[in-house]
Amino acid sequence: MTLRHSTALILSALAATSATAAMAAPAAPTLPLYVGQPLAGARVMFGDFDVQQPLTAESGRMDHDAKQPKAVVEARRTRKDADGDALELTWKDAWFSTARLETAPLDLRPYMAKGTVSFDLKVNELAKGGLSYRLNCGHDCERKVTDVIDARAAQGKGWRHLSYALSCFYRKGDDFSAVTTPFALDGTGEGDVEIANIRIDKAGKPNATCPDYRTVSVTPSPLNESWSLDWWMPRHKEKLAEIARRKAAGEPTDLVFIGDSITHNWEKDDKALWDQFWGKYHALNLGYGGDRTENVLWRLQHGEIDGIAPKVAVMMIGTNNTGLRQDAPETIYAGIKRDIQEIEKHLPHTKILLLAIFPRGEKPDDALRLNNEKVNAMLPKLADGKHVFFLNIGKAFLAPDGTLSKTIFPDLLHPNGDGYKIWQREMQPELDKLMR
């Protein structure tokens, strides 16, 4: 989504409610969320993922999260142009921190078509962190724009003004009629930033861009998250070097695994099992923690399956599209389809074993699991029984009542050694057929 992105989608989505909006009081041209002080009746909340508390004094500190014993999150009112007209968020050893505005329900629908959310931002320290800007969009619905590379580049350069089109935070079907968190500043890693003049304008002029949610899953990109920058590209280079070494030594690669952390961790955390099950195939692990479909696509286009001729490529990807952005199933399916096409382009003689996304969340009605299941229901369409084959082994990880146990998925997302053994057991018969 760019500054030139059409607003037709938003206009059509809101048309059904326009009559109701018309009967209400006209929306103000500007909503001053924190301009000198919070919007009337609003309060500032700060904290980590699990615990958030009001900023009732000039400053506050939170460092009692037992899950992150070293974590510290601090918030304070600071000065940009006048005392207390800015908010500062400082965090360290906290994988997530936030400072957000909590208000009575606001109807943001009149602002969505041509509106902006804007603010002044000062980055004091962000060498090991990243930012995102977030709006809620109804019950259990939130949308965010990530800012890592540009935010780090702004460190030490003083105040700058950012303005994002509200369409950056919109997905088809979202309901902005009763928003209680109209803005949040979230931090990852560690950092220190200040923010001021947070406002929503009905007809603003954006000066910052954001990805188009409809095409991001098929637009190749490295994984540019604060926690991935130190290792993601080096891992890519290591894999290219490994491929070159194998080629020079005449060593075959009969099997390749392509995926995210669920694949990556098999090699990283359970190397003995990896070697036991797949060593005889000289298997290559191309799993990268955090990867989404667009990150896999970038890697495929930058040499990771060039110079090898595996008999089978096993791929499972998509759960991070669900987890990070809550991508729609159709969007994730499009990304997986594009990855399959790229594999076929580089490896025309390799059979592709496409795995259904593994279950996540403890219970069958977990929202993220349900989203993945909708993707899985679409994936058989990609299999032709000649070059692409589909296998769903998800039920093997579940109890009869559909729950996922922490004894095999300790964090309800990643398998441990017992989980990897189930994966191998359930996949091996199909793999044996394809390896002939």
C-alpha positions as CSV (number, residue, x, y, z in Angstrom):
1,M,0.0,0.0,0.0
2,T,1.6,3.3,-1.0
3,L,0.6,7.0,-0.8
4,R,-1.2,6.6,-4.1
5,H,-3.2,3.5,-2.8
6,S,-6.8,3.7,-3.9
7,T,-9.4,4.2,-1.1
8,A,-12.2,2.5,-3.1
9,L,-12.0,-0.6,-1.0
10,I,-12.5,1.3,2.2
11,L,-15.2,3.4,0.8
12,S,-17.2,0.4,-0.4
13,A,-16.7,-1.4,2.9
14,L,-18.1,1.6,4.8
15,A,-20.9,2.3,2.5
16,A,-23.3,0.0,4.4
17,T,-22.9,2.1,7.5
18,S,-22.9,5.5,5.9
19,A,-26.5,6.2,6.7
20,T,-26.1,5.5,10.3
21,A,-23.0,7.7,10.5
22,A,-24.8,10.5,8.8
23,M,-27.4,10.6,11.5
24,A,-24.7,10.9,14.2
25,A,-23.0,14.1,15.0
26,P,-20.5,15.1,12.3
27,A,-17.0,13.8,13.0
28,A,-14.5,16.5,14.1
29,P,-11.8,17.3,11.5
30,T,-9.2,16.3,14.0
31,L,-9.0,13.9,17.0
32,P,-6.1,15.2,19.3
33,L,-5.2,11.8,20.9
34,Y,-2.2,13.2,22.8
35,V,-1.6,16.8,21.8
36,G,-0.2,18.5,24.9
37,Q,-2.3,16.2,27.0
38,P,-4.5,13.1,26.4
39,L,-7.8,13.3,24.7
40,A,-10.5,14.1,27.3
41,G,-11.3,11.0,29.2
42,A,-8.4,9.1,27.8
43,R,-5.5,7.6,29.8
44,V,-2.0,6.4,29.0
45,M,-1.2,2.7,29.6
46,F,2.2,1.2,29.5
47,G,3.8,-2.2,30.2
48,D,4.8,-5.5,28.6
49,F,2.8,-8.2,26.8
50,D,1.3,-9.6,30.0
51,V,0.9,-6.7,32.3
52,Q,0.0,-3.1,31.6
53,Q,-0.8,-0.3,34.0
54,P,-1.9,3.4,33.9
55,L,0.7,6.1,33.8
56,T,-0.7,8.0,36.8
57,A,2.3,10.0,37.8
58,E,5.0,11.8,35.7
59,S,6.8,8.5,35.3
60,G,6.3,4.8,35.9
61,R,8.3,1.6,35.9
62,M,7.4,-2.0,35.4
63,D,10.0,-4.7,36.1
64,H,8.1,-7.5,37.8
65,D,7.2,-9.9,35.0
66,A,8.3,-13.3,36.2
67,K,8.4,-14.6,32.6
68,Q,11.1,-12.0,31.8
69,P,12.9,-11.5,35.1
70,K,15.4,-8.9,33.7
71,A,12.8,-7.0,31.8
72,V,12.3,-3.3,32.5
73,V,9.7,-1.1,30.9
74,E,9.5,2.6,31.9
75,A,7.2,5.4,30.7
76,R,7.3,9.1,31.6
77,R,5.9,12.4,30.5
78,T,8.6,14.6,28.9
79,R,9.0,17.9,27.1
80,K,8.9,18.7,23.4
81,D,7.5,22.2,23.3
82,A,6.0,22.3,26.8
83,D,6.2,20.3,30.0
84,G,4.4,17.0,29.7
85,D,3.5,17.4,26.0
86,A,5.5,14.2,25.1
87,L,5.6,10.6,26.2
88,E,8.8,8.6,26.5
89,L,9.0,4.8,26.5
90,T,12.2,3.0,27.6
91,W,12.5,-0.7,27.6
92,K,15.3,-3.2,28.1
93,D,15.4,-7.0,28.0
94,A,11.7,-7.0,27.1
95,W,10.7,-8.7,23.9
96,F,7.6,-6.5,23.9
97,S,6.8,-3.1,25.4
98,T,4.0,-0.7,24.8
99,A,2.6,2.8,25.5
100,R,-1.0,3.1,24.4
101,L,-3.9,5.4,24.6
102,E,-7.1,4.0,26.1
103,T,-10.3,5.9,25.5
104,A,-14.1,5.5,25.5
105,P,-15.2,3.9,22.3
106,L,-14.5,6.1,19.3
107,D,-16.1,5.8,15.9
108,L,-13.2,6.1,13.4
109,R,-15.2,5.1,10.4
110,P,-15.6,8.7,9.1
111,Y,-11.8,9.1,9.2
112,M,-10.8,5.9,7.4
113,A,-11.2,6.8,3.8
114,K,-8.9,9.8,3.6
115,G,-7.7,10.2,7.1
116,T,-4.2,9.9,8.7
117,V,-2.7,9.2,12.0
118,S,0.3,11.4,12.6
119,F,2.8,12.1,15.4
120,D,6.2,13.5,16.1
121,L,8.9,10.9,17.0
122,K,12.3,11.2,18.5
123,V,14.5,8.1,18.6
124,N,17.1,8.3,21.4
125,E,18.3,4.7,21.3
126,L,17.2,1.8,19.0
127,A,20.3,0.0,17.9
128,K,18.9,-3.3,19.3
129,G,15.2,-2.6,18.9
130,G,12.4,-1.8,16.6
131,L,9.0,-0.1,16.7
132,S,5.5,-0.6,15.5
133,Y,2.4,1.7,15.5
134,R,-0.9,0.0,16.2
135,L,-4.6,0.7,16.2
136,N,-7.4,-1.5,17.4
137,C,-10.2,-2.4,14.9
138,G,-12.9,-4.0,17.0
139,H,-13.0,-6.9,19.4
140,D,-9.9,-9.1,19.2
141,C,-8.7,-7.1,16.2
142,E,-5.6,-4.9,15.9
143,R,-3.6,-3.6,12.9
144,K,0.0,-2.3,13.0
145,V,2.7,-0.9,10.8
146,T,6.3,-2.0,11.6
147,D,9.1,0.5,11.6
148,V,12.6,-1.0,12.2
149,I,15.1,0.1,9.5
150,D,13.9,3.7,9.2
151,A,13.5,4.1,12.9
152,R,17.0,2.9,13.6
153,A,18.3,5.3,11.0
154,A,16.6,8.1,12.8
155,Q,18.5,7.5,16.1
156,G,20.0,10.7,17.5
157,K,18.6,12.9,14.7
158,G,16.0,14.7,16.8
159,W,12.3,15.1,16.2
160,R,10.7,14.1,12.9
161,H,7.0,14.1,11.9
162,L,5.4,10.9,10.6
163,S,2.0,10.6,9.1
164,Y,0.4,7.3,7.9
165,A,-2.7,6.9,5.9
166,L,-5.4,5.2,8.1
167,S,-5.8,2.8,5.2
168,C,-2.5,1.3,6.4
169,F,-4.4,-0.1,9.3
170,Y,-7.4,-1.3,7.5
171,R,-8.3,-4.8,6.3
172,K,-11.5,-5.8,4.5
173,G,-14.2,-6.5,7.1
174,D,-12.7,-4.5,9.9
175,D,-15.0,-2.6,12.2
176,F,-13.8,0.7,13.4
177,S,-17.1,1.8,15.0
178,A,-16.0,1.5,18.6
179,V,-12.3,1.7,18.9
180,T,-10.9,1.9,22.5
181,T,-7.2,1.9,21.6
182,P,-6.9,4.5,18.8
183,F,-3.1,4.5,19.0
184,A,-0.2,2.4,20.5
185,L,3.5,2.7,20.3
186,D,5.1,-0.8,20.6
187,G,8.7,-1.6,21.1
188,T,10.8,-4.7,20.6
189,G,14.3,-5.6,21.7
190,E,15.4,-2.5,23.7
191,G,15.2,1.2,23.1
192,D,14.3,4.7,24.2
193,V,11.9,6.8,22.1
194,E,9.7,9.9,22.6
195,I,6.4,10.7,20.9
196,A,4.3,13.8,20.8
197,N,1.4,15.4,18.9
198,I,-0.5,12.2,18.3
199,R,-3.6,13.0,16.2
200,I,-6.0,11.6,13.7
201,D,-7.0,13.9,10.9
202,K,-10.0,13.4,8.7
203,A,-8.2,14.6,5.6
204,G,-4.5,14.4,6.4
205,K,-1.4,14.2,4.1
206,P,0.6,11.1,4.7
207,N,4.4,11.2,4.4
208,A,5.2,7.6,5.2
209,T,4.5,4.4,3.3
210,C,3.3,1.0,4.3
211,P,2.9,-2.4,2.6
212,D,-0.2,-3.2,0.7
213,Y,-1.8,-5.9,2.8
214,R,-3.4,-7.5,-0.3
215,T,0.0,-8.2,-1.9
216,V,2.6,-8.3,0.9
217,S,2.6,-12.1,1.1
218,V,3.7,-12.4,-2.5
219,T,6.2,-9.5,-2.5
220,P,9.7,-10.8,-1.9
221,S,11.4,-9.3,1.1
222,P,14.1,-10.2,3.7
223,L,12.9,-10.6,7.3
224,N,13.5,-7.1,8.6
225,E,12.5,-7.5,12.3
226,S,14.5,-6.1,15.2
227,W,15.2,-9.6,16.5
228,S,16.2,-11.0,13.1
229,L,18.6,-8.4,11.6
230,D,21.7,-9.8,13.4
231,W,21.3,-13.4,12.2
232,W,18.9,-13.7,9.2
233,M,21.1,-12.5,6.4
234,P,24.2,-14.2,7.8
235,R,22.2,-17.5,7.9
236,H,21.3,-16.9,4.2
237,K,24.9,-16.4,3.3
238,E,25.9,-19.5,5.3
239,K,23.4,-21.6,3.4
240,L,24.7,-20.3,0.1
241,A,28.2,-21.2,1.1
242,E,27.1,-24.7,2.2
243,I,25.5,-25.2,-1.2
244,A,28.7,-24.1,-2.9
245,R,30.7,-26.5,-0.8
246,R,28.5,-29.4,-1.6
247,K,28.6,-28.6,-5.3
248,A,32.4,-28.4,-5.2
249,A,32.7,-31.7,-3.3
250,G,30.2,-33.5,-5.5
251,E,28.0,-34.1,-2.5
252,P,24.3,-34.6,-3.3
253,T,21.4,-32.9,-1.6
254,D,18.5,-35.4,-2.0
255,L,16.2,-33.7,0.4
256,V,15.5,-30.0,1.3
257,F,13.2,-28.6,4.0
258,I,11.9,-25.1,3.4
259,G,10.0,-23.2,6.2
260,D,10.1,-21.1,9.3
261,S,11.2,-21.7,12.9
262,I,9.3,-25.0,13.1
263,T,11.7,-26.3,10.5
264,H,14.7,-24.2,11.6
265,N,14.6,-25.4,15.2
266,W,14.9,-29.0,14.1
267,E,18.4,-28.4,13.0
268,K,19.2,-25.9,15.7
269,D,17.7,-27.5,18.8
270,D,17.4,-31.2,17.9
271,K,20.4,-31.7,15.6
272,A,20.9,-35.3,16.7
273,L,17.3,-36.2,15.6
274,W,17.8,-34.2,12.4
275,D,20.9,-36.2,11.5
276,Q,19.2,-39.5,12.6
277,F,16.2,-39.1,10.4
278,W,17.5,-37.1,7.4
279,G,21.3,-37.5,7.4
280,K,21.0,-40.4,4.9
281,Y,19.4,-37.9,2.4
282,H,22.1,-35.3,2.9
283,A,19.2,-33.0,3.8
284,L,19.5,-29.3,3.7
285,N,17.6,-27.2,6.3
286,L,16.2,-23.9,4.9
287,G,14.0,-23.0,7.8
288,Y,14.3,-19.5,9.2
289,G,12.7,-18.4,12.4
290,G,10.0,-15.8,11.9
291,D,9.8,-16.3,8.2
292,R,6.6,-15.6,6.3
293,T,5.7,-16.5,2.7
294,E,7.3,-13.3,1.3
295,N,10.6,-14.0,3.1
296,V,10.8,-17.5,1.7
297,L,10.1,-16.1,-1.7
298,W,13.0,-13.7,-1.4
299,R,15.4,-16.5,-0.3
300,L,14.2,-18.7,-3.2
301,Q,15.0,-15.9,-5.6
302,H,18.4,-15.3,-4.1
303,G,20.1,-18.6,-4.7
304,E,19.0,-20.9,-1.8
305,I,17.9,-23.7,-4.1
306,D,20.3,-23.1,-6.9
307,G,23.1,-25.5,-7.5
308,I,21.2,-28.5,-5.9
309,A,19.0,-31.1,-7.4
310,P,17.0,-32.7,-4.6
311,K,14.6,-35.5,-5.2
312,V,12.1,-33.9,-2.8
313,A,11.5,-30.5,-1.3
314,V,9.4,-30.4,1.8
315,M,7.7,-27.0,2.5
316,M,5.6,-25.8,5.4
317,I,5.1,-22.0,5.7
318,G,2.3,-19.6,6.7
319,T,1.8,-19.6,10.5
320,N,3.8,-16.4,10.9
321,N,1.6,-14.7,8.3
322,T,-1.2,-15.5,10.7
323,G,0.6,-14.7,13.9
324,L,2.3,-11.4,13.0
325,R,-0.3,-9.7,10.7
326,Q,-3.4,-11.9,11.0
327,D,-3.3,-12.2,7.2
328,A,-6.5,-13.5,5.7
329,P,-6.4,-17.1,4.6
330,E,-6.7,-16.1,0.9
331,T,-3.6,-13.9,1.3
332,I,-1.6,-16.7,2.9
333,Y,-2.7,-19.2,0.3
334,A,-1.5,-16.7,-2.4
335,G,1.9,-16.5,-0.8
336,I,2.3,-20.3,-0.5
337,K,1.2,-20.7,-4.1
338,R,3.8,-18.1,-5.2
339,D,6.5,-20.0,-3.2
340,I,5.5,-23.3,-4.9
341,Q,5.8,-21.6,-8.3
342,E,9.2,-20.3,-7.5
343,I,10.4,-23.8,-6.4
344,E,9.1,-25.3,-9.6
345,K,11.0,-22.6,-11.6
346,H,14.3,-23.4,-10.0
347,L,13.8,-27.1,-9.4
348,P,11.7,-28.4,-12.3
349,H,12.6,-32.1,-11.7
350,T,12.1,-32.0,-7.9
351,K,8.9,-33.3,-6.3
352,I,7.4,-30.9,-3.8
353,L,5.8,-32.2,-0.6
354,L,3.6,-29.4,0.7
355,L,2.7,-29.8,4.4
356,A,-0.4,-28.4,6.0
357,I,0.4,-25.7,8.6
358,F,0.8,-27.4,12.0
359,P,-1.8,-26.7,14.7
360,R,-1.1,-24.0,17.2
361,G,-2.8,-22.8,20.3
362,E,-4.1,-25.1,23.0
363,K,-7.8,-25.4,22.0
364,P,-9.5,-26.1,18.8
365,D,-11.2,-22.7,18.8
366,D,-7.9,-20.8,19.0
367,A,-8.3,-17.9,16.6
368,L,-4.9,-18.3,15.0
369,R,-5.3,-22.0,14.7
370,L,-8.6,-21.5,13.0
371,N,-7.1,-19.1,10.5
372,N,-4.4,-21.6,9.7
373,E,-7.0,-24.3,9.2
374,K,-8.8,-22.2,6.7
375,V,-5.5,-22.0,4.8
376,N,-5.0,-25.7,5.1
377,A,-8.4,-26.3,3.5
378,M,-7.3,-24.5,0.4
379,L,-3.9,-26.1,0.0
380,P,-5.0,-29.3,-1.7
381,K,-5.8,-27.2,-4.8
382,L,-2.0,-26.7,-5.2
383,A,-1.3,-30.5,-5.5
384,D,-1.4,-32.1,-8.9
385,G,-0.2,-35.6,-7.8
386,K,2.7,-35.4,-10.3
387,H,5.0,-32.7,-9.1
388,V,3.3,-31.3,-6.1
389,F,1.8,-33.4,-3.3
390,F,-0.1,-32.4,-0.2
391,L,0.1,-34.0,3.3
392,N,-1.8,-32.9,6.4
393,I,-0.4,-34.6,9.6
394,G,-1.9,-32.1,12.0
395,K,-4.2,-34.5,13.8
396,A,-1.3,-36.6,14.9
397,F,-0.2,-33.9,17.2
398,L,-3.6,-33.4,18.9
399,A,-5.5,-35.2,21.7
400,P,-8.9,-36.7,20.8
401,D,-10.6,-33.6,22.0
402,G,-8.5,-31.4,19.6
403,T,-6.3,-29.9,22.3
404,L,-2.6,-29.4,21.7
405,S,-0.4,-30.5,24.6
406,K,2.6,-28.6,25.9
407,T,4.4,-31.9,26.3
408,I,5.0,-32.0,22.6
409,F,4.5,-28.3,21.8
410,P,5.8,-26.5,24.9
411,D,4.9,-23.0,23.7
412,L,1.8,-24.3,21.7
413,L,3.6,-23.4,18.5
414,H,6.9,-25.2,18.2
415,P,7.4,-28.9,18.6
416,N,10.0,-30.4,20.9
417,G,11.9,-33.6,20.3
418,D,8.8,-35.7,20.8
419,G,6.9,-33.5,18.3
420,Y,9.7,-33.9,15.7
421,K,9.5,-37.7,16.1
422,I,5.8,-37.5,15.4
423,W,6.5,-35.4,12.3
424,Q,9.0,-37.9,11.0
425,R,6.8,-40.9,11.7
426,E,3.8,-39.4,10.0
427,M,5.7,-38.1,7.0
428,Q,8.1,-40.9,6.3
429,P,5.6,-43.2,4.3
430,E,4.8,-40.4,1.9
431,L,8.4,-39.4,1.7
432,D,9.5,-43.0,0.9
433,K,7.1,-42.9,-2.1
434,L,8.4,-39.6,-3.4
435,M,12.1,-40.5,-3.0
436,R,11.9,-43.5,-5.4
